Structure formats: structure tokens, C-alpha cells
Amino acid sequence: VFWGEDNDYPNYLYRLYETATPLHSCVTSLVDYICGDSVDSDIDGLDKKVRCIALQYVLYGCFAINVLRNRFGDVVDIVPVDIRCLRSNKDNTEFFYSENFREIKKWQRYKCLKYSVYNPDSREIASSIYFYKNSLFKTYGDPIYKSALLSAEVQSSINEYNLNSLNNGITSNVILNFNNGVPDEEQQSEIEDLVYEKFSSFRNASRPMINFSDDADHSLTVERIDVDDFVERYGALAKRSADEIYSAFRMSPMLAGITIDNNGFAEQNFEDAYRLFNKTVVQPLQQDVVNGINNLLGDNAVSITPFN
């Protein structure tokens, strides 16, 4: 079953996670809270696997674990699977692994590894997939921040715009008029390249512009296109989109380490906000992760000391 447009939905979510700062802060903070003060287990390296599974669950609304058995049918290891490389049939009984799903079109044939779903009674299957999702009626899970995906796109786009503005130096609200005839296309292209090379990027921001002309009638003119309240509008848009991301997580910005309205960081306010957030968001996700691992490795194979 394809997952999103062009079978690329989880990669789309991961790109937003990497480029939208409020989304990254919320996801990382929530994973920290799920993993608590410590992950307790007698199995070496399980704490890192728990964190990896928690990150997958928060990012994609589902997680997958490759379950490995020995020749006696005992589970000897569990390996978190990168959800971006995994697809399923409709009822989640078969799974397909490939690192090239983003390059696959609907009409192409492709090779991938095929796995059966984990079955505790099928001890002869050496390698299978344990899959958990937060939606009963869909093939794949839904991230808890799904309602704020457009806001995350806004945050990502604003960051990209600011970077481009900084690197370009001469932005699209400035027009340079060369008043000495219209050169051919090759000369126009050469002049454009020279201007961009000399005056673009933040390193050239204070460099003076020098023009040589025969007389005032043929001198270079610079026109600026004024945009009303440009900075204010973008600032309000950035704040609104960030607030919507926090709302989707049901998280106060304070819980992601962000001070509110320059009021500093009040410990009592943090504790009050965390108490409700922990009860309604953190504990249910934490329980899903712990139950999933204990179903594979046995009761009490892992436990989490809650965040204090």
C-alpha cells in the first residue's frame, strides 16, 4: 500500500522535522519525556533502541521492530526499523523493506525484502516484523501533529526564505536599471552574473555599488519596491504557525524549553503544565512503547523511570 503521494509521506514528515524548528523542538522534547529519567533493562543497548522507537512513534504515528529468533524459536534480539524504508499490505500481515521507495513509480517493478508479521506462536520464523500504529482504520499511523503540517511547512519555508535573503543580498524588492541601451541576451546574462557575484550574499552586504557612465542621463538607477509591514506580517505568521504546532502537540512552549512572552522560566508554571501534559500525552505514548517491547522480550524486560 502506497504511503502518501509518490509513496513518500514519511520522508516528507522527516524533512519537516529537520527544517521546522518548533516541530523539531516539540518532537525531541516529547521523546525525552517518553524516555523519562532512565530506561531500565538488563539488556545491553536497549535504552538506545527504546529512544529510537519512541522517535519513530512520535514522528510517524507508528513504529516497527525486526524480531530475530534463534533456531530454538526464542527471541534473541530486536532491531528498530526505519519506517521510511518499510511498507505494508492493507491489513498489516506482510511487510516490504526497501531503501528506494522514494524513487519508485507506480508502473515500475522493484526488488524489496519481504517479511511476515510477528506471531508469538510461529517460532519457526527467524525474522519477522512487529508493527504498532495509533490508528485502527488505516494501514499506517498518523502523527499526533498532523493538524499542524501546514504550519510546519510555513516554518520551514520562512527559514528557507530568510536564508535565501541573507545569501542573495540584493533581494527581489530592489530593481537595478541600466540606462544605456538594451544589450543582447548573452551580454544581459553576463551582466546579471557579475552583479550577483559582486553584490549577493551576506558577506557583500556592506559593499558599495560603483557605476561608470558617460553622463547623468545614462547613469544607473536603483529602485526599491516597498512592501507595507513586511517584517511585521512575517513575524506574526511565524508566531501563529509556531503556536499551532504547540497546540497540535497539546504542549506549552515552556515544555519545549521556550520562554513565554519574555517572562522567564517559572518552575511552578512548568510543573503545572507538565502534570497535565504527562497525563494526557506522555504516559499513553510511553505505555505503548513499553508494552510493545515487553510483548517481544517478556514481561518487565524494560521499564521507564518517569521524568522528574
ABEGO torsion letter per residue (X at the ends): XBBEBGGAAAAAAAAAAAABAAAAAAAAAAAAAAAEABBBBABBGAAAAAAAAAAAAAAAGBBBBBBBBBAAGBBABBBBBBAAABBBBAAGABBBBBAAAAABBAABBBBBBBBBBBBAABAABABBBBBBBABAABABBBBAAAAAAAAAAAAAAAAAAAAAAAAAGBBAABBBBBBAEBBBAAAAAAAAAAAAAAABEAAAAABBBBBBBABAAABBBBBBBBBBGAAAAAAAAAAAAAAAAAAAAGBBAAAAGBBBGGAEBBAAAAAAAAAAAAAAAAAAAAAAAAAAAAAAAEBGABBBBBBX
